[in-house]
């Protein structure tokens, strides 16, 4: 069994009630974004609505959903915290503006405030009676209040309903859905943002650190450059190569340093390239270095391969030619000043 969410968006001053089924789309599509974002890492403190305080079990579910949002956002999206003096309200009960089919709904006016509303347990809809799992010993056919609240908090952050494939086979890619599932339907109790929820939060608010993995719902280009300490040496000399890896996406995902990945040094071999060494992370975010003893003149480059665990594309640096001359065996031989760090 499924049912609709309704959404009241303050920035358009209109009630939005979805009345059509989900539309087909390509798989792994980030959620649409609506309206304006809040500030990066903004703390959104909430209180219980006046005269609309949830029962204890629903309070627990709402607070758990706030924790879920904070823990799984994988971005610089705002965080949520209960505070009795908070400027934002979460309400529960009969008098909520959620439309005729809404289990829950929200209002937002970023970056100023938000409100979330949940229907009361036992509310009578045309299709039947609402049962919150947390309030009814979790029988089949109940809705998970923690999951529904997480959905609404996703809307507060700016996520619109995920657009699924016609067969809903990608339903688990997002929590922010038009139709929520009841127990025991798959993902009825999802308590973390899905990869396509996270993708949009990362695009809009940025990743929190240079080592944070990019959602696999994304396909972000990368850029890789490389320098060498010397490009003309005698045989047996050590040349240090330093690569710099960054993101080349749009908006917040443009020009980020990308740390903690695997970058390899490659040498040209005939018409292709062969891995020589794995480069070591440098002290500067997004840099990777390695020293190589040069024996012959060679073309070298850095390579970052697309990981299976995140949505970054492969990239390679422009090649560098290091010219190697034979070592001096008869005097007088030239003297070379030492290269710092070698």
C-alpha positions in Angstrom: 0.0 0.0 0.0 1.2 3.5 -0.8 0.0 7.0 -0.1 0.9 10.5 -1.0 2.8 13.2 0.7 1.7 16.8 0.2 4.0 19.7 0.4 3.3 23.3 1.2 6.2 25.5 0.0 6.2 28.9 1.5 8.3 30.4 -1.2 5.5 29.8 -3.8 2.6 30.3 -1.3 0.8 27.3 -2.8 -0.4 23.8 -1.8 1.3 21.2 -3.9 -0.5 17.8 -4.0 0.7 15.2 -6.3 -2.1 13.4 -8.1 -0.3 11.5 -10.8 1.8 8.4 -10.7 5.6 8.5 -10.9 7.1 9.1 -14.3 9.8 7.1 -16.0 13.3 8.5 -16.0 16.9 7.3 -16.5 18.3 5.4 -13.5 20.6 7.1 -11.0 19.1 10.6 -11.5 19.7 13.0 -8.6 16.5 14.3 -6.9 15.2 17.6 -8.3 15.8 20.6 -6.2 13.2 23.2 -5.4 13.4 26.8 -4.2 16.4 28.3 -2.5 18.9 26.5 -0.3 19.6 27.1 3.4 23.1 28.1 4.3 25.9 25.5 4.4 26.0 23.6 7.7 23.2 25.8 9.1 21.7 24.5 12.3 17.9 24.2 12.1 16.6 24.0 15.6 13.0 22.8 16.0 10.4 22.7 18.7 7.0 21.0 19.0 4.1 23.0 17.6 1.9 24.8 20.0 -1.1 22.7 20.8 0.2 20.0 18.4 2.8 18.1 20.5 3.4 14.5 19.3 3.0 11.6 21.7 6.3 10.2 23.1 6.7 7.4 20.6 6.3 9.9 17.7 8.6 12.4 19.3 11.2 9.6 19.5 10.7 8.8 15.8 11.0 12.5 14.8 14.2 13.0 16.8 15.6 9.8 15.3 14.8 11.1 11.8 16.7 14.3 12.5 19.7 12.2 13.6 19.3 10.1 10.4 19.4 13.3 8.3 22.4 14.6 10.0 24.3 11.3 9.8 23.6 10.4 6.2 23.5 13.8 4.4 27.2 13.4 3.4 27.3 17.1 2.5 27.4 20.5 4.0 23.6 20.6 4.1 22.0 22.0 7.3 21.6 19.8 10.4 18.6 19.4 12.6 18.4 19.5 16.5 15.5 19.6 18.9 15.4 22.8 21.0 12.4 23.9 23.0 13.2 27.4 22.0 13.8 26.6 18.3 12.4 28.9 15.7 11.0 26.0 13.6 8.1 23.9 14.5 7.2 20.2 14.0 3.5 19.6 14.7 1.3 16.5 15.1 -2.5 16.2 15.1 -5.8 16.8 13.4 -5.3 20.4 12.5 -2.5 20.1 9.9 -2.5 21.6 6.4 -1.5 18.5 4.5 -4.3 18.2 1.9 -6.8 15.4 1.7 -4.2 12.7 1.0 -1.2 13.9 2.9 0.4 11.7 5.5 2.7 14.6 6.3 3.7 17.9 4.8 6.1 20.8 5.2 6.7 24.5 4.7 10.0 26.2 4.1 11.3 29.7 3.5 15.0 29.2 3.2 17.2 30.4 4.8 14.8 31.7 7.5 12.5 28.9 8.7 10.7 25.6 8.2 7.7 23.7 9.5 6.8 20.0 9.3 3.4 18.5 10.1 2.4 14.8 10.7 -1.2 13.5 10.7 -2.4 11.9 13.9 -2.5 8.1 14.3 -5.9 6.8 13.4 -6.7 9.6 10.8 -9.4 8.4 8.4 -8.6 8.8 4.7 -10.8 7.7 1.8 -8.4 4.8 1.3 -8.4 3.7 4.9 -7.0 4.5 8.4 -3.5 5.8 9.0 -1.5 3.7 11.4 2.0 4.8 12.5 4.2 1.7 13.0 5.7 3.2 16.2 2.3 3.7 17.7 0.6 0.4 16.8 3.1 -2.4 17.5 4.2 -2.4 13.8 1.5 -4.4 12.1 1.6 -4.9 8.3 0.1 -1.9 6.6 1.5 0.7 8.9 3.7 3.7 8.0 7.1 4.2 9.6 7.0 7.7 11.2 10.8 7.9 11.2 11.0 7.3 7.5 8.1 9.7 6.7 9.8 12.4 8.9 13.1 11.9 7.1 11.3 12.3 3.8 9.9 15.7 5.0 13.2 16.8 6.4 14.7 16.1 2.9 12.0 18.4 1.5 13.0 21.1 4.1 16.6 20.9 2.8 15.2 21.5 -0.7 14.8 18.0 -2.2 11.8 17.5 -4.4 10.3 14.0 -5.1 12.7 11.6 -6.7 11.6 10.6 -10.3 11.6 6.8 -10.5 11.7 4.4 -13.3 8.3 3.2 -14.5 8.7 -0.1 -12.6 10.0 1.6 -9.4 13.1 -0.6 -9.5 15.2 2.3 -8.3 12.9 3.2 -5.4 15.7 2.5 -2.9 17.8 5.3 -4.5 15.9 7.9 -2.6 13.9 8.4 0.6 12.2 11.6 -0.7 9.4 10.0 -2.7 5.9 11.0 -3.8 4.5 7.7 -2.5 5.7 6.0 0.7 5.5 2.3 1.2 3.9 0.5 4.2 5.3 -2.4 6.1 6.5 -4.9 4.9 7.2 -3.2 1.5 10.9 -2.8 0.7 12.4 0.4 2.0 9.3 1.3 4.1 11.6 1.9 7.0 14.6 3.4 5.2 16.4 5.5 7.9 19.2 7.0 5.8 19.1 9.3 2.7 19.3 7.4 -0.5 22.2 7.9 -2.9 20.2 10.1 -5.2 19.0 12.3 -2.2 22.7 12.6 -1.3 23.7 13.4 -4.8 21.5 16.6 -4.9 22.6 17.6 -1.4 26.2 17.4 -2.4 25.6 19.4 -5.6 23.7 22.1 -3.8 25.6 22.3 -0.5 29.0 20.7 -1.4 30.9 17.7 0.1 32.0 18.2 3.7 35.7 17.2 3.3 38.1 16.6 0.4 38.0 12.9 1.2 34.2 12.5 1.3 33.0 10.0 -1.4 30.8 11.5 -4.1 27.4 9.8 -4.4 27.2 7.0 -7.0 24.1 8.8 -8.3 26.5 11.4 -9.7 28.9 11.4 -12.6 31.3 14.2 -11.8 34.3 14.9 -14.1 37.7 15.1 -12.6 40.9 17.0 -13.6 44.4 15.7 -13.0 47.7 17.5 -13.6 51.3 16.5 -12.8 54.6 18.2 -12.4 58.2 16.8 -12.1 61.1 18.1 -10.2 63.4 17.7 -13.2 62.8 16.7 -16.9 66.5 16.2 -17.8 68.7 14.0 -15.7 71.5 11.5 -15.9 70.8 7.8 -15.6 70.2 6.7 -12.0 68.8 10.0 -10.8 65.5 10.2 -8.8 62.7 12.4 -10.2 59.8 13.2 -8.0 56.4 13.5 -9.6 53.5 15.3 -8.0 49.9 15.0 -9.2 47.0 17.2 -8.3 43.4 15.8 -8.4 40.3 18.0 -8.4 36.7 17.8 -9.3 35.4 19.5 -12.4 31.7 19.4 -11.9 29.3 22.3 -11.8 28.3 24.6 -8.9 29.6 23.4 -5.5 31.3 20.4 -7.1 33.6 22.5 -9.2 37.4 22.8 -8.3 37.3 20.8 -5.1 40.5 19.1 -4.1 40.0 15.3 -4.1 41.9 13.5 -1.4 42.2 9.9 -0.2 41.9 8.3 -3.7 44.2 6.1 -5.7 46.4 7.8 -8.2 49.1 5.9 -10.2 52.1 6.9 -12.1 52.2 5.4 -15.6 54.9 5.0 -18.2 54.3 4.9 -21.9 54.8 1.4 -23.3 54.5 1.2 -27.1 51.1 2.5 -28.0 49.7 2.2 -24.4 50.5 2.9 -20.8 51.7 0.7 -17.9 51.3 1.3 -14.2 54.7 2.0 -12.5 54.0 3.1 -9.0 51.0 4.1 -6.8 51.5 7.7 -5.7 51.5 8.7 -2.1 49.1 11.3 -0.7 50.9 14.6 -0.1 50.6 17.2 2.7 48.4 19.4 0.5 44.8 18.3 -0.1 44.4 16.6 -3.4 48.1 16.1 -4.1 49.9 12.7 -4.6 53.7 12.3 -5.1 56.2 9.5 -5.8 59.9 9.4 -6.6 61.2 7.3 -9.5 64.7 6.3 -10.4 65.2 7.2 -14.1 67.1 4.8 -16.3 66.0 5.7 -19.8 64.2 8.6 -21.5 60.5 8.1 -20.8 57.0 9.6 -21.1 55.1 9.5 -17.8 51.7 10.6 -16.6 49.4 10.3 -13.6 46.1 8.4 -13.9 43.0 8.4 -11.7 40.6 5.5 -12.4 36.9 5.8 -11.8 36.2 4.0 -8.5 33.2 1.6 -8.3 32.3 3.2 -5.0 31.6 6.7 -6.1 30.4 9.0 -8.8 33.7 10.4 -10.1 35.0 10.0 -13.6 38.5 8.8 -14.6 41.1 11.3 -15.7 44.8 11.5 -16.7 47.4 14.2 -16.7 49.2 15.5 -19.7 52.4 13.4 -20.2 55.8 14.6 -19.1 58.9 13.5 -21.0 61.9 13.0 -18.8 65.1 12.9 -20.9 67.8 10.7 -19.4 71.5 10.9 -20.5 74.2 8.3 -19.8 76.0 8.7 -16.5 79.4 10.3 -16.6 82.1 7.6 -16.3 85.3 9.6 -17.2 86.5 12.8 -15.7 86.0 15.6 -15.4 82.3 15.1 -14.6 79.9 17.9 -14.0 78.7 18.6 -10.5 75.0 19.0 -9.8 73.5 20.8 -6.9 71.2 18.6 -4.8 67.4 18.9 -5.3 65.6 19.7 -2.1 63.7 16.8 -0.7 65.7 14.2 -2.6 
